[in-house]
C-alpha cells in the first residue's frame, strides 16, 4: 500500500510546481509569481516555495531544461509526473473534505451557502486547515455563540460540538486558553467561568454583557478568516483538474 503523505504547505507547493511544469517549462521564480496570482487568499513563503522546488530537484522529479543568462528553466520528469498522479490520488478527496469544513463554517456564521455535512478530516489535515484560518477567531466565535444560546457551556462539550458539526477542532487545551483570555479581556470579561463543584472537575462558563456587545465583531472576524480558507481551498481544487 502506498504511504500517505502528510498534507503540509511544502507538499502543496510541490503539487503546484508539478502542475505548472506540465503546462510548460518555467523558472521557479515565475512559478512563485503565478502562485500569488492564483492563490491570493493566503500568504506564501518564498523560502518554503523554493525549498519545495529544491526537494523536487534533489529527487529528480524536475530537472533543468535549459538556462538563459541567470534564469534556470525547469521541466518535469516522468518521475515527477508519477508523483503528481500520486498527489492527485492522495490529496483530492482530502482537499474536498477541508473545503466542506470551510463551507460549513461559512454557513454557520452567515446562514448563506449550503449546509453541507462535515467532511472526514484526519489529524494531519486538521493541522493544515489550522494554517488557513485564525483558529483564535474561530474558537472565540464558537464559544460566544454557544454561551449566548445556553445557560452555561463546558469546554469539553464545546470541543465535541465543533468536531461533530464541522469535522475539525482545535485542541481542548487551546480552547481553554482562549476561554481564559476572554475572561481576562482588557475591555471586560466576554465570558466568565466558575467551577461546577468543590472538586474543580468541570468549569462552567456564562456569557457576560461585554461578550454580547462584541459578538458581531468577533463573528465578522471569524467570517473573514473562513471565507479566505474557503476561497483558497476552492482554488486549490483546480490543481486536480486535467
DRENPA-3360 file (N, C-alpha, C; in nm, 2 decimals, always signed):
BEGIN
1 = XXXXXXXX = +0.09/-0.12/+0.00/+0.00/+0.00/+0.00/+0.09/+0.12/+0.00 ~ +0.05/+0.22/-0.08/+0.13/+0.35/-0.09/+0.12/+0.43/+0.04 ~ +0.23/+0.47/+0.09/+0.23/+0.55/+0.21/+0.17/+0.69/+0.19 ~ +0.08/+0.72/+0.28/+0.01/+0.85/+0.26/+0.09/+0.97/+0.31 ~ +0.10/+1.07/+0.22/+0.18/+1.19/+0.25/+0.10/+1.28/+0.35 ~ +0.18/+1.34/+0.44/+0.12/+1.44/+0.52/+0.08/+1.56/+0.43 ~ -0.04/+1.62/+0.46/-0.08/+1.74/+0.39/-0.02/+1.86/+0.45 ~ +0.09/+1.91/+0.40/+0.16/+2.02/+0.45/+0.17/+2.13/+0.35;
9 = XXXXXXXX = +0.22/+2.25/+0.39/+0.25/+2.36/+0.30/+0.35/+2.32/+0.19 ~ +0.45/+2.24/+0.23/+0.55/+2.21/+0.13/+0.49/+2.11/+0.03 ~ +0.41/+2.02/+0.07/+0.35/+1.93/-0.03/+0.26/+2.00/-0.12 ~ +0.19/+2.10/-0.07/+0.10/+2.18/-0.15/+0.18/+2.26/-0.26 ~ +0.30/+2.31/-0.22/+0.39/+2.38/-0.31/+0.44/+2.28/-0.42 ~ +0.47/+2.16/-0.38/+0.52/+2.07/-0.47/+0.41/+2.03/-0.58 ~ +0.29/+2.02/-0.53/+0.18/+1.99/-0.61/+0.16/+2.10/-0.72 ~ +0.17/+2.22/-0.67/+0.16/+2.34/-0.76/+0.27/+2.34/-0.86;
17 = XXXXXXXX = +0.39/+2.32/-0.82/+0.50/+2.32/-0.92/+0.49/+2.21/-1.02 ~ +0.45/+2.09/-0.98/+0.44/+1.98/-1.08/+0.32/+2.01/-1.17 ~ +0.22/+2.07/-1.13/+0.11/+2.11/-1.21/+0.15/+2.21/-1.32 ~ +0.22/+2.31/-1.27/+0.27/+2.42/-1.36/+0.36/+2.37/-1.47 ~ +0.45/+2.28/-1.43/+0.55/+2.23/-1.53/+0.49/+2.14/-1.63 ~ +0.37/+2.09/-1.60/+0.31/+2.01/-1.70/+0.24/+2.09/-1.80 ~ +0.23/+2.22/-1.77/+0.17/+2.32/-1.87/+0.28/+2.36/-1.97 ~ +0.40/+2.40/-1.91/+0.51/+2.44/-1.99/+0.63/+2.45/-1.90;
25 = XXXXXXXX = +0.75/+2.45/-1.96/+0.88/+2.46/-1.88/+0.89/+2.61/-1.83 ~ +0.93/+2.62/-1.70/+0.93/+2.75/-1.64/+1.05/+2.77/-1.54 ~ +1.07/+2.89/-1.50/+1.16/+2.92/-1.39/+1.09/+2.91/-1.26 ~ +1.16/+2.88/-1.15/+1.10/+2.87/-1.02/+1.04/+3.00/-0.98 ~ +1.11/+3.11/-1.01/+1.06/+3.25/-0.97/+0.93/+3.28/-1.04 ~ +0.92/+3.24/-1.17/+0.80/+3.27/-1.24/+0.68/+3.19/-1.18 ~ +0.71/+3.07/-1.14/+0.60/+2.99/-1.08/+0.56/+3.05/-0.95 ~ +0.65/+3.10/-0.87/+0.62/+3.17/-0.75/+0.53/+3.29/-0.77;
33 = XXXXXXXX = +0.55/+3.36/-0.87/+0.47/+3.48/-0.91/+0.33/+3.42/-0.95 ~ +0.32/+3.32/-1.02/+0.19/+3.26/-1.06/+0.12/+3.21/-0.94 ~ +0.19/+3.16/-0.84/+0.13/+3.11/-0.71/+0.05/+3.23/-0.65 ~ +0.11/+3.35/-0.64/+0.05/+3.46/-0.58/-0.08/+3.51/-0.66 ~ -0.07/+3.50/-0.79/-0.19/+3.54/-0.87/-0.30/+3.44/-0.85 ~ -0.27/+3.31/-0.85/-0.37/+3.21/-0.84/-0.43/+3.18/-0.70 ~ -0.35/+3.21/-0.60/-0.39/+3.19/-0.46/-0.37/+3.32/-0.38 ~ -0.45/+3.42/-0.41/-0.43/+3.55/-0.34/-0.49/+3.55/-0.20;
41 = XXXXXXXX = -0.56/+3.44/-0.16/-0.63/+3.44/-0.03/-0.55/+3.39/+0.08 ~ -0.42/+3.36/+0.06/-0.33/+3.30/+0.16/-0.19/+3.36/+0.14 ~ -0.12/+3.40/+0.25/+0.02/+3.44/+0.24/+0.11/+3.32/+0.21 ~ +0.21/+3.35/+0.13/+0.30/+3.24/+0.09/+0.45/+3.28/+0.12 ~ +0.52/+3.18/+0.15/+0.66/+3.19/+0.19/+0.75/+3.16/+0.07 ~ +0.83/+3.26/+0.03/+0.92/+3.24/-0.09/+1.02/+3.13/-0.05 ~ +1.08/+3.14/+0.07/+1.18/+3.04/+0.11/+1.12/+2.90/+0.11 ~ +1.00/+2.88/+0.16/+0.94/+2.75/+0.16/+0.91/+2.70/+0.02;
49 = XXXXXXXX = +0.87/+2.79/-0.07/+0.84/+2.76/-0.20/+0.97/+2.71/-0.28 ~ +1.07/+2.78/-0.26/+1.20/+2.75/-0.33/+1.26/+2.62/-0.26 ~ +1.23/+2.60/-0.14/+1.27/+2.47/-0.07/+1.20/+2.35/-0.13 ~ +1.07/+2.37/-0.16/+0.99/+2.26/-0.22/+1.05/+2.23/-0.36 ~ +1.08/+2.34/-0.43/+1.14/+2.31/-0.57/+1.27/+2.24/-0.55 ~ +1.35/+2.28/-0.45/+1.48/+2.21/-0.43/+1.46/+2.06/-0.40 ~ +1.36/+2.03/-0.32/+1.34/+1.89/-0.29/+1.30/+1.81/-0.42 ~ +1.22/+1.87/-0.50/+1.18/+1.81/-0.63/+1.31/+1.79/-0.72;
57 = XXXXXXXX = +1.40/+1.89/-0.72/+1.52/+1.87/-0.80/+1.61/+1.76/-0.74 ~ +1.62/+1.75/-0.61/+1.70/+1.65/-0.54/+1.65/+1.51/-0.58 ~ +1.52/+1.50/-0.59/+1.46/+1.37/-0.62/+1.45/+1.34/-0.77 ~ +1.50/+1.43/-0.85/+1.49/+1.42/-1.00/+1.35/+1.41/-1.05 ~ +1.26/+1.49/-0.98/+1.12/+1.49/-1.02/+1.10/+1.62/-1.11 ~ +1.19/+1.71/-1.10/+1.21/+1.82/-1.20/+1.36/+1.83/-1.23 ~ +1.39/+1.87/-1.35/+1.53/+1.88/-1.39/+1.55/+2.01/-1.47 ~ +1.67/+2.06/-1.48/+1.70/+2.18/-1.56/+1.68/+2.14/-1.71;
65 = XXXXXXXX = +1.60/+2.22/-1.78/+1.57/+2.21/-1.92/+1.68/+2.29/-2.00 ~ +1.69/+2.41/-1.96/+1.79/+2.50/-2.03/+1.81/+2.62/-1.94 ~ +1.91/+2.70/-1.97/+1.94/+2.82/-1.89/+1.96/+2.94/-1.99 ~ +1.89/+3.05/-1.96/+1.91/+3.17/-2.04/+1.96/+3.28/-1.94 ~ +2.09/+3.31/-1.96/+2.16/+3.40/-1.86/+2.16/+3.34/-1.72 ~ +2.09/+3.41/-1.63/+2.08/+3.37/-1.49/+1.95/+3.29/-1.47 ~ +1.87/+3.28/-1.57/+1.74/+3.22/-1.55/+1.75/+3.07/-1.58 ~ +1.72/+2.99/-1.48/+1.72/+2.84/-1.50/+1.57/+2.80/-1.52;
73 = XXXXXXXX = +1.55/+2.73/-1.63/+1.42/+2.69/-1.67/+1.41/+2.54/-1.65 ~ +1.30/+2.49/-1.58/+1.29/+2.35/-1.54/+1.18/+2.28/-1.61 ~ +1.19/+2.15/-1.62/+1.09/+2.07/-1.68/+1.06/+1.95/-1.59 ~ +0.94/+1.90/-1.60/+0.90/+1.79/-1.52/+0.95/+1.65/-1.58 ~ +0.99/+1.56/-1.50/+1.03/+1.43/-1.55/+0.92/+1.33/-1.54 ~ +0.95/+1.21/-1.59/+0.85/+1.10/-1.57/+0.82/+1.07/-1.43 ~ +0.93/+1.08/-1.35/+0.92/+1.05/-1.21/+0.83/+1.16/-1.14 ~ +0.85/+1.29/-1.19/+0.77/+1.40/-1.14/+0.62/+1.38/-1.17;
81 = XXXXXXXX = +0.59/+1.34/-1.29/+0.46/+1.31/-1.34/+0.39/+1.20/-1.25 ~ +0.47/+1.10/-1.22/+0.42/+1.00/-1.13/+0.39/+1.05/-0.99 ~ +0.47/+1.14/-0.94/+0.45/+1.20/-0.81/+0.32/+1.28/-0.82 ~ +0.30/+1.36/-0.92/+0.18/+1.44/-0.94/+0.06/+1.35/-0.94 ~ +0.06/+1.24/-1.01/-0.05/+1.14/-1.01/-0.08/+1.09/-0.88 ~ +0.03/+1.06/-0.80/+0.02/+1.01/-0.66/-0.05/+1.12/-0.58 ~ -0.01/+1.24/-0.59/-0.07/+1.35/-0.52/-0.22/+1.36/-0.55 ~ -0.26/+1.34/-0.67/-0.40/+1.35/-0.71/-0.48/+1.25/-0.63;
89 = XXXXXXXX = -0.43/+1.12/-0.63/-0.49/+1.02/-0.56/-0.50/+1.04/-0.41 ~ -0.39/+1.09/-0.35/-0.39/+1.11/-0.21/-0.45/+1.23/-0.15 ~ -0.45/+1.34/-0.23/-0.49/+1.47/-0.18/-0.63/+1.52/-0.22 ~ -0.68/+1.48/-0.34/-0.80/+1.54/-0.39/-0.92/+1.52/-0.29 ~ -0.95/+1.40/-0.25/-1.06/+1.38/-0.15/-1.04/+1.46/-0.02 ~ -0.91/+1.47/+0.02/-0.88/+1.54/+0.14/-0.90/+1.69/+0.13 ~ -0.87/+1.74/+0.02/-0.90/+1.89/-0.01/-1.05/+1.91/-0.01 ~ -1.12/+1.82/-0.07/-1.27/+1.83/-0.08/-1.33/+1.83/+0.06;
97 = XXXXXXXX = -1.27/+1.74/+0.15/-1.32/+1.74/+0.29/-1.29/+1.87/+0.36 ~ -1.17/+1.92/+0.34/-1.14/+2.05/+0.40/-1.22/+2.16/+0.35 ~ -1.26/+2.16/+0.22/-1.35/+2.26/+0.17/-1.48/+2.26/+0.23 ~ -1.53/+2.13/+0.26/-1.66/+2.12/+0.33/-1.65/+2.18/+0.47 ~ -1.54/+2.16/+0.54/-1.52/+2.23/+0.67/-1.54/+2.38/+0.66 ~ -1.47/+2.44/+0.56/-1.48/+2.58/+0.54/-1.62/+2.62/+0.50 ~ -1.68/+2.54/+0.42/-1.82/+2.57/+0.37/-1.92/+2.57/+0.49 ~ -1.89/+2.47/+0.58/-1.98/+2.46/+0.70/-1.97/+2.57/+0.79;
105 = XXXXXXXX = -1.84/+2.62/+0.81/-1.82/+2.74/+0.90/-1.89/+2.86/+0.84 ~ -1.87/+2.88/+0.71/-1.93/+3.00/+0.64/-2.09/+2.99/+0.66 ~ -2.14/+2.87/+0.64/-2.29/+2.86/+0.66/-2.33/+2.89/+0.80 ~ -2.25/+2.84/+0.90/-2.29/+2.86/+1.04/-2.29/+3.00/+1.07 ~ -2.19/+3.08/+1.03/-2.17/+3.22/+1.06/-2.27/+3.31/+0.99 ~ -2.28/+3.28/+0.86/-2.36/+3.38/+0.78/-2.50/+3.33/+0.74 ~ -2.52/+3.20/+0.75/-2.65/+3.15/+0.70/-2.66/+3.14/+0.55 ~ -2.55/+3.17/+0.48/-2.56/+3.16/+0.33/-2.48/+3.04/+0.29;
113 = XXXXXXXX = -2.51/+3.00/+0.16/-2.45/+2.88/+0.11/-2.53/+2.75/+0.14 ~ -2.47/+2.64/+0.14/-2.53/+2.51/+0.17/-2.49/+2.46/+0.30 ~ -2.58/+2.40/+0.37/-2.55/+2.33/+0.50/-2.49/+2.19/+0.47 ~ -2.37/+2.19/+0.41/-2.31/+2.06/+0.37/-2.27/+1.98/+0.50 ~ -2.28/+1.85/+0.49/-2.23/+1.77/+0.61/-2.08/+1.79/+0.63 ~ -2.04/+1.77/+0.75/-1.90/+1.79/+0.79/-1.82/+1.68/+0.71 ~ -1.70/+1.72/+0.66/-1.61/+1.63/+0.60/-1.54/+1.54/+0.70 ~ -1.48/+1.43/+0.65/-1.40/+1.34/+0.73/-1.26/+1.39/+0.72;
121 = XXXXXXXX = -1.20/+1.45/+0.83/-1.07/+1.51/+0.83/-0.98/+1.45/+0.93 ~ -0.87/+1.40/+0.89/-0.78/+1.33/+0.99/-0.70/+1.44/+1.06 ~ -0.62/+1.39/+1.16/-0.55/+1.48/+1.25/-0.45/+1.57/+1.17 ~ -0.37/+1.51/+1.07/-0.28/+1.59/+1.00/-0.34/+1.70/+0.91 ~ -0.46/+1.66/+0.85/-0.53/+1.76/+0.77/-0.59/+1.87/+0.86 ~ -0.63/+1.83/+0.98/-0.68/+1.94/+1.07/-0.57/+2.04/+1.10 ~ -0.45/+1.99/+1.11/-0.34/+2.09/+1.13/-0.32/+2.18/+1.01 ~ -0.34/+2.12/+0.89/-0.32/+2.20/+0.77/-0.43/+2.31/+0.76;
129 = XXXXXXXX = -0.56/+2.27/+0.80/-0.67/+2.36/+0.80/-0.64/+2.48/+0.90 ~ -0.57/+2.44/+1.01/-0.54/+2.54/+1.11/-0.44/+2.65/+1.06 ~ -0.37/+2.62/+0.95/-0.28/+2.72/+0.89/-0.35/+2.81/+0.80 ~ -0.48/+2.78/+0.77/-0.55/+2.86/+0.67/-0.64/+2.96/+0.74 ~ -0.67/+2.94/+0.87/-0.76/+3.03/+0.94/-0.69/+3.08/+1.07 ~ -0.75/+3.19/+1.12/-0.71/+3.23/+1.26/-0.79/+3.14/+1.35 ~ -0.73/+3.04/+1.41/-0.80/+2.95/+1.50/-0.86/+3.02/+1.62 ~ -0.78/+3.12/+1.66/-0.83/+3.20/+1.78/-0.97/+3.27/+1.75;
137 = XXXXXXXX = -0.98/+3.33/+1.63/-1.10/+3.40/+1.59/-1.22/+3.30/+1.58 ~ -1.19/+3.18/+1.53/-1.30/+3.08/+1.51/-1.34/+3.03/+1.64 ~ -1.25/+3.00/+1.73/-1.28/+2.95/+1.86/-1.36/+3.05/+1.95 ~ -1.31/+3.17/+1.94/-1.38/+3.28/+2.01/-1.53/+3.29/+1.96 ~ -1.55/+3.28/+1.83/-1.68/+3.29/+1.78/-1.77/+3.18/+1.83 ~ -1.72/+3.05/+1.83/-1.80/+2.94/+1.87/-1.83/+2.95/+2.02 ~ -1.73/+2.99/+2.10/-1.76/+3.00/+2.24/-1.87/+3.10/+2.27 ~ -1.86/+3.22/+2.21/-1.96/+3.32/+2.23/-2.09/+3.28/+2.18;
145 = XXXXXXXX = -2.10/+3.21/+2.06/-2.23/+3.17/+2.01/-2.29/+3.07/+2.10 ~ -2.22/+2.98/+2.15/-2.27/+2.88/+2.24/-2.32/+2.94/+2.37 ~ -2.23/+3.03/+2.42/-2.27/+3.10/+2.55/-2.39/+3.18/+2.54 ~ -2.42/+3.24/+2.42/-2.54/+3.32/+2.40/-2.66/+3.23/+2.40 ~ -2.65/+3.11/+2.36/-2.76/+3.02/+2.33/-2.79/+2.92/+2.45 ~ -2.69/+2.91/+2.54/-2.71/+2.81/+2.65/-2.68/+2.88/+2.78 ~ -2.74/+2.83/+2.89/-2.72/+2.89/+3.02/-2.57/+2.88/+3.06 ~ -2.51/+2.77/+3.04/-2.37/+2.75/+3.07/-2.31/+2.67/+2.96;
153 = XXXXXXXX = -2.17/+2.68/+2.94/-2.10/+2.59/+2.84/-1.98/+2.53/+2.91 ~ -1.94/+2.42/+2.86/-1.83/+2.34/+2.92/-1.73/+2.32/+2.80 ~ -1.60/+2.34/+2.82/-1.51/+2.33/+2.71/-1.50/+2.19/+2.64 ~ -1.51/+2.09/+2.72/-1.50/+1.95/+2.66/-1.62/+1.93/+2.56 ~ -1.74/+1.99/+2.60/-1.86/+1.97/+2.52/-1.85/+2.06/+2.40 ~ -1.79/+2.18/+2.42/-1.76/+2.27/+2.30/-1.67/+2.21/+2.20 ~ -1.57/+2.14/+2.25/-1.47/+2.08/+2.15/-1.55/+1.97/+2.07 ~ -1.63/+1.89/+2.14/-1.70/+1.79/+2.07/-1.80/+1.85/+1.97;
161 = XXXXXXXX = -1.86/+1.96/+2.01/-1.96/+2.03/+1.92/-1.89/+2.07/+1.79 ~ -1.77/+2.13/+1.81/-1.70/+2.18/+1.69/-1.66/+2.06/+1.60 ~ -1.61/+1.96/+1.66/-1.57/+1.84/+1.58/-1.69/+1.77/+1.51 ~ -1.80/+1.76/+1.58/-1.92/+1.69/+1.52/-1.98/+1.78/+1.41 ~ -1.99/+1.91/+1.44/-2.06/+2.00/+1.34/-1.97/+2.03/+1.22 ~ -1.84/+2.05/+1.24/-1.76/+2.10/+1.13/-1.66/+2.00/+1.08 ~ -1.63/+1.89/+1.15/-1.54/+1.79/+1.11/-1.39/+1.83/+1.14 ~ -1.38/+1.94/+1.22/-1.24/+1.99/+1.26/-1.26/+2.04/+1.40;
169 = XXXXXXXX = -1.15/+2.04/+1.47/-1.15/+2.11/+1.60/-1.01/+2.14/+1.64 ~ -1.00/+2.24/+1.73/-0.87/+2.27/+1.80/-0.86/+2.18/+1.92 ~ -0.74/+2.19/+1.98/-0.72/+2.10/+2.10/-0.80/+2.16/+2.22 ~ -0.83/+2.08/+2.31/-0.90/+2.12/+2.43/-0.82/+2.23/+2.51 ~ -0.69/+2.20/+2.52/-0.60/+2.30/+2.59/-0.61/+2.44/+2.52 ~ -0.61/+2.44/+2.39/-0.61/+2.57/+2.32/-0.74/+2.64/+2.35 ~ -0.85/+2.57/+2.35/-0.98/+2.62/+2.37/-0.99/+2.68/+2.51 ~ -0.93/+2.61/+2.61/-0.93/+2.65/+2.75/-0.85/+2.79/+2.76;
177 = XXXXXXXX = -0.74/+2.79/+2.68/-0.66/+2.92/+2.68/-0.73/+3.03/+2.63 ~ -0.81/+3.01/+2.52/-0.89/+3.12/+2.46/-1.00/+3.16/+2.56 ~ -1.06/+3.06/+2.62/-1.17/+3.10/+2.72/-1.11/+3.18/+2.83 ~ -0.99/+3.15/+2.88/-0.92/+3.23/+2.99/-0.89/+3.37/+2.94 ~ -0.85/+3.38/+2.81/-0.82/+3.52/+2.76/-0.95/+3.60/+2.75 ~ -1.06/+3.53/+2.72/-1.19/+3.60/+2.71/-1.24/+3.64/+2.85 ~ -1.20/+3.57/+2.95/-1.24/+3.61/+3.09/-1.15/+3.73/+3.13 ~ -1.03/+3.74/+3.08/-0.94/+3.84/+3.12/-0.93/+3.96/+3.02;
185 = XXXXXXXX = -1.02/+3.96/+2.93/-1.02/+4.07/+2.82/-1.01/+4.21/+2.89 ~ -0.92/+4.29/+2.83/-0.89/+4.42/+2.89/-1.01/+4.51/+2.89 ~ -1.11/+4.49/+2.80/-1.23/+4.57/+2.79/-1.34/+4.52/+2.88 ~ -1.31/+4.41/+2.95/-1.42/+4.35/+3.03/-1.44/+4.20/+2.99 ~ -1.47/+4.11/+3.09/-1.49/+3.97/+3.05/-1.60/+3.95/+2.95 ~ -1.57/+3.87/+2.85/-1.67/+3.83/+2.75/-1.75/+3.71/+2.80 ~ -1.68/+3.62/+2.87/-1.75/+3.51/+2.93/-1.68/+3.50/+3.07 ~ -1.75/+3.43/+3.16/-1.70/+3.42/+3.30/-1.72/+3.27/+3.34;
193 = XXXXXXXX = -1.62/+3.21/+3.40/-1.63/+3.07/+3.44/-1.62/+3.06/+3.59 ~ -1.68/+2.95/+3.63/-1.67/+2.91/+3.77/-1.67/+2.75/+3.78 ~ -1.61/+2.70/+3.88/-1.61/+2.55/+3.90/-1.75/+2.50/+3.94 ~ -1.79/+2.39/+3.87/-1.92/+2.34/+3.89/-1.93/+2.27/+4.03 ~ -1.82/+2.24/+4.09/-1.82/+2.17/+4.22/-1.69/+2.20/+4.29 ~ -1.69/+2.17/+4.42/-1.56/+2.19/+4.50/-1.45/+2.10/+4.45 ~ -1.48/+2.00/+4.38/-1.37/+1.91/+4.33/-1.30/+1.97/+4.21 ~ -1.35/+2.09/+4.16/-1.29/+2.16/+4.04/-1.27/+2.07/+3.92;
201 = XXXXXXXX = -1.38/+1.99/+3.90/-1.37/+1.89/+3.79/-1.42/+1.95/+3.66 ~ -1.51/+2.04/+3.67/-1.57/+2.09/+3.54/-1.59/+2.24/+3.56 ~ -1.53/+2.32/+3.47/-1.55/+2.47/+3.47/-1.66/+2.51/+3.38 ~ -1.76/+2.58/+3.43/-1.88/+2.62/+3.36/-1.87/+2.77/+3.32 ~ -1.89/+2.81/+3.20/-1.88/+2.95/+3.15/-2.02/+3.00/+3.12 ~ -2.03/+3.13/+3.15/-2.15/+3.21/+3.11/-2.12/+3.33/+3.04 ~ -2.21/+3.37/+2.95/-2.19/+3.49/+2.87/-2.20/+3.61/+2.96 ~ -2.12/+3.72/+2.93/-2.13/+3.84/+3.00/-2.17/+3.96/+2.91;
209 = XXXXXXXX = -2.22/+4.07/+2.96/-2.27/+4.18/+2.88/-2.17/+4.22/+2.77 ~ -2.04/+4.22/+2.81/-1.94/+4.26/+2.71/-1.93/+4.16/+2.60 ~ -1.95/+4.04/+2.63/-1.95/+3.93/+2.52/-2.06/+3.95/+2.42 ~ -2.18/+3.99/+2.47/-2.29/+4.02/+2.38/-2.26/+4.14/+2.29 ~ -2.19/+4.24/+2.35/-2.16/+4.37/+2.28/-2.06/+4.34/+2.16 ~ -1.96/+4.25/+2.18/-1.86/+4.23/+2.08/-1.89/+4.11/+1.99 ~ -2.00/+4.05/+2.01/-2.02/+3.92/+1.94/-2.02/+3.94/+1.79 ~ -2.08/+4.05/+1.74/-2.09/+4.07/+1.59/-1.94/+4.10/+1.54;
217 = XXXXXXXX = -1.87/+4.17/+1.61/-1.73/+4.20/+1.57/-1.65/+4.07/+1.56 ~ -1.66/+3.98/+1.66/-1.59/+3.86/+1.66/-1.64/+3.76/+1.55 ~ -1.78/+3.77/+1.52/-1.83/+3.69/+1.42/-1.78/+3.73/+1.28 ~ -1.77/+3.87/+1.26/-1.72/+3.92/+1.14/-1.57/+3.88/+1.11 ~ -1.49/+3.88/+1.22/-1.35/+3.84/+1.21/-1.34/+3.69/+1.17 ~ -1.43/+3.61/+1.23/-1.43/+3.47/+1.20/-1.47/+3.44/+1.06 ~ -1.57/+3.52/+1.01/-1.62/+3.50/+0.88/-1.52/+3.54/+0.78 ~ -1.44/+3.65/+0.80/-1.34/+3.68/+0.71/-1.23/+3.57/+0.69;
225 = XXXXXXXX = -1.20/+3.51/+0.81/-1.10/+3.40/+0.80/-1.15/+3.28/+0.73 ~ -1.27/+3.24/+0.76/-1.31/+3.11/+0.70/-1.35/+3.13/+0.55 ~ -1.39/+3.25/+0.51/-1.41/+3.28/+0.37/-1.28/+3.28/+0.29 ~ -1.17/+3.33/+0.35/-1.04/+3.32/+0.29/-1.00/+3.17/+0.27 ~ -1.02/+3.09/+0.37/-0.99/+2.95/+0.36/-1.08/+2.88/+0.26 ~ -1.21/+2.92/+0.25/-1.30/+2.86/+0.15/-1.25/+2.90/+0.01 ~ -1.21/+3.02/-0.01/-1.17/+3.06/-0.14/-1.04/+2.99/-0.18 ~ -0.95/+2.98/-0.08/-0.82/+2.91/-0.11/-0.84/+2.77/-0.15;
233 = XXXXXXXX = -0.92/+2.70/-0.07/-0.95/+2.56/-0.09/-1.02/+2.53/-0.23 ~ -1.11/+2.63/-0.26/-1.18/+2.62/-0.39/-1.08/+2.63/-0.50 ~ -0.99/+2.73/-0.49/-0.88/+2.75/-0.59/-0.79/+2.62/-0.59 ~ -0.76/+2.57/-0.48/-0.67/+2.45/-0.47/-0.72/+2.33/-0.54 ~ -0.85/+2.32/-0.54/-0.91/+2.20/-0.61/-0.89/+2.21/-0.76 ~ -0.86/+2.33/-0.81/-0.83/+2.34/-0.96/-0.70/+2.27/-1.00 ~ -0.61/+2.25/-0.89/-0.49/+2.18/-0.92/-0.51/+2.03/-0.96 ~ -0.63/+1.98/-0.93/-0.66/+1.84/-0.95/-0.73/+1.82/-1.09;
241 = XX = -0.76/+1.93/-1.16/-0.82/+1.92/-1.29/-0.72/+1.89/-1.39 ~ -0.77/+1.82/-1.49/-0.68/+1.78/-1.60/-0.64/+1.90/-1.68;
% end
